[in-house]
């Protein structure tokens, strides 16, 4: 049985993509279990009741990721 948890999307930063089923890959600020919000990248169902696996980042980690991506040749 999965542990219960709570979450609150405190700020929506943007949608990266939308699947045919309507799920969206989003970057949001999310407060997990009443803690301070962190940056969160994951897929969400259209009603935001279900979510996929994702990555949660601190401000420092997101800043480092931004610098890393800026230096990449895409």
N, C-alpha and C positions, 0 to 999 in steps of 0.2 A: 504494500500500500504506500502510495506516495505521501510525503510530508506535505502538510498544508502550508501555503504561503500567501502573501498578499502583495499586490503591486498597484502603483498609481503612475500613469503616464503624466508627468508634470509638464512636459513640453514636447511637441512634435517638431523635429527639425527638418524632416523630409522623407520622401519615398524614393527609393532607388529603382524599384521595378515592381510590376504587377503581373501575377501569373494568370493563366486562363481561368482558374478557379476563383479568382478574386483576392487571393492572399497577396499581401504586399510585403516587400522587404523594406524596413524602415529604420531610420536613425532617430531615436527618441531619448529624452531624459526620463528615467524610470526610477521611482523610489520603491525598492524591494523591502518588504517586511518592516515598513515604517522607518527605514534608514534614509540618509540623505540621498538625493537622486544621483545617478551615474549615467553616463552615456551608454546606450544600449542599441545594438544592431541585431535585428532578428526579423523573422517573418511573422506576420499577424493575419488572423482571419479577418474578414471584412467587418465584423462586429467587435473586434479586439477582445473576444472572450477566450479564444484559443491562440496559442503561440507555438512557434517552432523553436528549435535550439538556437541559441544566439551567443553573442559575445558582449560582456559588460566591461566598460573601460572607465578609468578615472580620467580626470582632466589631463593629468600628466601623460597617461598612456595614449589618449587621443591626440595630444600635441605631438608626441613622438611618432605616432602613426601618420599624421599629416605630413610631418617632415620627411618620413620615409617615402611616402607616396609622391611627394613633390619631387624627389630625387630620382624617381623611376622613369624609365623610357617606356611609354605605353604605345 
